[in-house]
Amino acid sequence: MPAAHRYRAGAAVLGDRAGTVIPDVVLDVSDGRIAFVGPAAEAPDSAAPTTTLPGLIAPGLVNAHGHAPMTLFRGVGEGLPLERWLREVMWPREGRLGADDVRAAMSLASAEMLRHGVTTSVEMYLYGEAVADAVRDSGARALVMAPLLAAPGWEHLGTLDEQLDRAVEHAEAVRGDPFVDVGIGPHAAYTVPLEVLQRAAEATAAHGMLLHTHVAETRGEDEALRREHGVSVPRLLADHGILEGRVLAAHCVWLDDADLDLWAEHDVAVAHCPQSNAKLASGVAPLTGMLRRGIRVGLGTDGPASNNNLDLWEEIRLAGLLARVTALDAHALTAPEAFWLATGGSAAALGREDIGELAAGRWADFIHVDTDDIAFIPVEQPADLLTHLVWSAGSQHIRDTWVAGRQLVADGVCLTVDEAVLRVEVRRRAAALA
């Protein structure tokens, strides 16, 4: 990892829920971690080389739910509701995928996210080893959720039990890797048998892994499972012992108060994906109800085939707008809370206390934001920087990105991925899969 280095910036947004902003800040990095962050006047003496950054620094964003290799299928099946989109378009094409397709697509997606300031993502996708390889090569971080799903054309991927065994083997193989962690991602309660969900939950609990699944994404899914089992999806999962370990539930759109209470009781974390849910007309998740109950929530983009990008800044803004308009309350989600949902809050949803905030001891995953732009005018007090970051700025203002103190993006260019070459390759592979 890079040697000790000091960064001095005009300000730092720490990524905590309180929305702390420190003007004239120093960030010291040693062995890939943050050794000090605070006012320059309070910085310890240092002989390390110093880089002065003219804008502000902030933690790298944490994408709590995605299927990033779907860059191969961006825009495919446009206009279809979720179930038809999956069954008629996505699953048949994904059945033709190979590991090399996934590796190339994940590499290109990593570059997209890094340029947008996303340094960690949760990836539920086929060929987890290929996903992990691509992420490592890019220098980013990922929690790779090995999917469990038996769809037509997917027979070559093995039975659900075989998929589960491979996921556990992969998790053990990468244990201790600071950049890649592996969990298990059974698709959903409406696509995976309950007994398989139970075995996945037992495996994650036994091996200290994260269980990640889609929950109540659409009204149709919720209603169908209620008709079949007589209870909501959260109650169904709880009654079958599936919530006893670490669980990250994606979407959670069609949850009522009793479901949210159950989530809080079992400390289930949520990946909130407002843009994908809006685009697919799935609905709006009850975000403020989750936060009131202390449920851990992070923001996710979902896949680029249903979003259609991997820009977490758009999720930050939309999460705030939807929370306010559904509650008819302009204070329903503050700017600091909206930003926190993509940084410290998202890291907490993943159970990661080593990323997501600028704080001593955490990994030095951070971004440099250009504030010499009309989006940041005026600034009358330091808190205005965070307000502008949420409501008027965006990914276009990210200039540089570091992970573990290593610079991966410089002046908007990804240093670790040859995007020009990969754009050609991914176009070719996408055409072959059509």
Order of alpha helices (4+ residues) and beta strands (2+ residues): beta-beta-beta-beta-beta-alpha-alpha-beta-alpha-beta-alpha-beta-alpha-beta-alpha-alpha-beta-alpha-beta-alpha-alpha-beta-alpha-alpha-alpha-beta-alpha-beta-beta-beta-alpha
